[in-house]
Structure formats: C-alpha cells, structure tokens
Amino acid sequence: QVQLVESGGGLVQAGGSLRLSCAASGIDVGLVAMGWYRQTPGNQREFVAAISSRGVKYVDSAKGRFTVSRNNADKMVYLQMNSLQPEDTAVYYCNSLNWVTLRPRNDYWGQGTQVTVSS
C-alpha cells in the first residue's frame, strides 16, 4: 500500500528557505519518477518539481530557487526551497508521476505540508 508523508513546511518570511521532506512507502523512489505538487485554496494541484533517473524538472517559477533530490535507500524525496516568495504559499504534496506528462501516477496523496511565506 502506498503511503506518502510530507513534512518540513512552516511560516517563513519572503527570501527565506525551507526544506520539505517526503517519506514514501509502497513506492521505490529510486525506480520511479517522484515529484512535488502544490495546491492553494480553490485551485487544482500544480506541478512544482520532479526527479528521476533521467534528471530533474521544475516549473518555471521554481527554476533557480528550488532543488529536488532523493535518497533511494531511505525512500525519501526532498525539496529545498530558497528565496521563497508569497506566491509560493500553498500546501505541498509529493507523489510518483509520469515523467512525460508530469501528472501523478496514482491517487494516493498524503496530508501535505503547509508552506506560508509572509511579505
């Protein structure tokens, strides 16, 4: 059974940094593409970053500020977020995804972790 547990969110001032973590069970993070999504109230989840054996991908707004990484042995996926801006405020989720479409591969979502950036 797939289980995803996100952590590391919080309240930070604009320009600050946070490191999000995703603990995955039931998924081999070293074999599948893993990604981060975020969601704001009233909106659909949007893609933020992805990592696979083929490399990394980012939404344009995250390029140069966010870094996605993973630890295969620990089944962990991370998102280092620097130079945070108020528009980064959202609930962040991780999931496995399709490398081409960047859509999640399954409907198993964790509780997410709230990131709030104050101006």
N, C-alpha and C positions, 0 to 999 in steps of 0.2 A: 504494500500500500504506500502510495506517495504521500510524504509529509514534508512541508516546507515551513520553516520557522525563521522569520526575519527579525532582526534586532539592530540596534545602533542608532535609531533615529533620535530626534530631540529638537530643542529650540536653540537656534544659533543666530547670531547677528549676520547681516549681509557681509560678505567677504570671508566668512568663517568656513570651517571644514567639518565634515562628518564622515565616518566610515561605517557603512552598512554591512551587515553580515547575513548570510542565508545558510542555514543548516538544512541539508537535504537528506532525506531517507527515502528508499524505494527508487532512487534515481542515481545512476552512476554519472556524477558530474564530469568525470573525465572522458566519457564516451559520447555524451550528447551535448548539443549546444545549450547553454544556460543564459538566461537574460534577466534584466531588471526592467520593470514597468512602474509607472506611477499613475495615480488617479487623484483628481480633485473632485469635490462635490458636484454632482450633476453632469460629470463628464465620463467618458469611457477611459479605460486604462490605455495609456500610451507607452510605446516602446521607448526605452532610455538607453540601454547598453546590452551587448551580448558578447559572449566569448565561446569559442570552440577551438578545435584543433586547427581550424583554418584561419584563425585570427580573432580580431575584435571588431565590433561595430558600435557606433554611437549615433544617437540622434544629433542633428546639427548643433542644437543648443548646448549639448554636453561636451562636444569636442574641445579638447584643450583644458577642460576643467575636471572631468570625471575620468576615473580609471577603473576598469573592471578586471578582476583577477579571480583565480580559483585555487583551491588546494584539493587536489584529487583524493589524496589519502584521507583527509579529514572530512571529505564530502561537503566542503564549504565554498561558497561563492561570495565575493566581496565587491563593494562599490565604494571607492574612495571619491569623495566629492569635495572639491576645493572651490574657492571663490563663489560660494553659494549666493544666490540672489533670491529675492522674494518670490519670483516666478517659479522657483524650484520647490516651493511649498506644496506638499502632496503626501499621500500615503504611498509608500514604495513597496513593491512586491517582487519576488523572484519566481521564476518558473523555467522549465525547459521550453525551448522554442524551435521553430523551423528556421533554419539558417537563411533560407532564401526569402521567405515571406515575412519573417520576424514575428509571426503570430505564435502564441503559446500552443504547445503541443497537447496540453490537457487542461481539464477544468479544475484541477486540484490547486487551490490557492490557499496560502497561509493567511494569517491575520494582518499581515503587512506591518510596516513600521512608519510612524508619523514623522515627517520632517517639516519643521516650521522655521522659516527664515524671516526674521524681522528686519525692517528697513531702518 
